[in-house]
């Protein structure tokens, strides 16, 4: 009887250790390589923006805008839940959260699971001062022990939903020899590396020359964890070529998808197609983020950051953008676009 009891305890400990040393890949295990994902960008990759891609050609993985864990656990959570809105055909989709308190990540797991997300990604790379003030984002690069605690807490709270991390190569300098192993030791499902430091922001070219050594590091420490690279990718062909050259499991694309819902299809749209899609985007944004005629959930001004991306590289683009910047709603955008198209 004693031996049986002792064996059961040993077996339970063995199972726990085995689970903790092998990453829970979840949906990641089903993706064909190279994986090409869309980066999370605040006030950019919202539900309306992602809808543009879902209607034409989806990435292999969608990410939400990044959202504060602390905010989601506060009385004002309803205002933030709009940033976690998504449609059924966006799967697989990952919710990205930021924060600096492990206990909050453990508590938020149930919400992310109940909302039906395929994964949870922890933002450990955003250079925004407000995000860093919370202890999250790029600030976590300076506190690896805390970053590890957050990953463990998130795992405890979310159950079978896979955990991933998006970060940078360092804070003020290249720290991959210490920072990357610290993350890989936690057996996360995927690690996305923006190949710049926090201090570099996006002012210098991404350091893609570091990718091969990082792949070797990953293969040595956590061979099942998937490694994605991010920075300066401008086309689908370039994304696939980068993955082939470096041995990365996938590529994440940020600014390269601006104004180009055709990115993941590889198609080059006509001017007319781009302008029609711009009008469609504005209409979707207004529909999704205006609760009534007096009260907008998101101000239409947010939509205007997309105008330059859609309207550039052709004769008359500057003048057309100037007109669009005066638009107050989707109907105005549609009218301006149709008037321009009549004169093409």
PyMOL commands that set and color helices and strands:
alter all, ss='L'
color gray80, all
select helices_A, chain A and resi 2-21+26-30+47-56+69-72+77-84+88-90+102-114+129-133+137-142+144-158+176-184+208-221+236-246+255-257+263-265+271-289+300-310+317-324+330-342
alter helices_A, ss='H'
color red, helices_A
select strands_A, chain A and resi 35-38+62-68+93-98+119-124+162-170+190-197+226-230+250-253
alter strands_A, ss='S'
color yellow, strands_A
deselect
rebuild
show_as cartoon
